[in-house]
Amino acid sequence: MLYLSGSDIRKCLSCNAAMDAVEVALDIQERGTFQMPDRLAMSCGDAGEQLLLMPSRTESALATKLVSVFPKNRDVGKAVIQGLVVYCDPNTGEILALMDGSTLTAMRTGAVSGVSIRHLAAENTSTLGLIGCGVQAYDQVLHACAARPIERVLLLDRSPASVQALTDKLSGALPTIEITAAPSLSALTRESQILITATTARTPVFPNDPALFENKHCIAIGSFEPTVREYPDAIFSRTSKVWVDAPHAQVESGELAIPIADGILQAEQIMTLGAQIASQSAPELGEFDCTFFKSVGMALFDLQTAQVVFAKARAAGLGVVLG
């Protein structure tokens, strides 16, 4: 049995390889050739703290992810999301590897956003605005920049220290791209062709102004509870269709559940990203050239990404043998 650290995982998985793995997972989802029970969630506090268990199985792989989400960890200098992926032989159930769940989650979540950019954003997109400079932010930017020829990235967070730390880290990884702190939310929104929210906010981070979202690809990452959202109602007056990574997004996340309940968004406007890719057609942009993608994640992404990581780690002799 191997233990693969975050460093091992990054050595095995480029941004494009991670996005390719996500696309395979989306294809498997559309074909229905998998098992994935509903995510088991246990509340661990009154500020969104949760413990999550996510198993899945395909014809060639079996894995389970155990992950904790503790938003208040940011206040004490600890990661908000922590976890472990248990990767098994699908025929015998033998545990083949334990993988750092935080790194795998961050990379595959960034890859999911990157795949949405691959298929929904204009090919000449060059500016990105990211709100929320926490644990997910680094990979969100890396994968966006791998998906499109990004020249400038604007960052915003309630903590100036978090913005500076992320700026320094990204500048080292992406030396040819301008990475800068946004002077304000309005400046970030105005100057960005892609908007990504990766926050722990429980109410919209944008004002309810429809004009903010015209001619943009918008991505919502942070909300995974039915009463929580990052975007206001206004965005639904500018996009004719909404894309999701998994069908349960419309009930699991307030990003969609609330506007559906209020009659602002219709269920028939929602389409899975996998179906969009399978259609091999251009996305429906609507009158205002606005696309909106909501991700809640699913175990199938972890499984497919872990399968790629395990094969590459074993071939490269990476990891620590346990037992």
Beta strands, then each sheet from edge to edge (+ up, - down):
strand 1: 2-4
strand 2: 34-35
strand 3: 40-43
strand 4: 50-58
strand 5: 62-69
strand 6: 81-88
strand 7: 95-100
strand 8: 127-131
strand 9: 152-156
strand 10: 178-181
strand 11: 194-197
strand 12: 217-220
strand 13: 242-244
strand 14: 270-272
strand 15: 291-294
strand 16: 320-321
sheet 1: 2+ 4- 5+ 6- 7+ 1+ 16-
sheet 2: 2+ 4- 3+
sheet 3: 10+ 9+ 8+ 11+ 12+ 15+ 13+ 14+
end
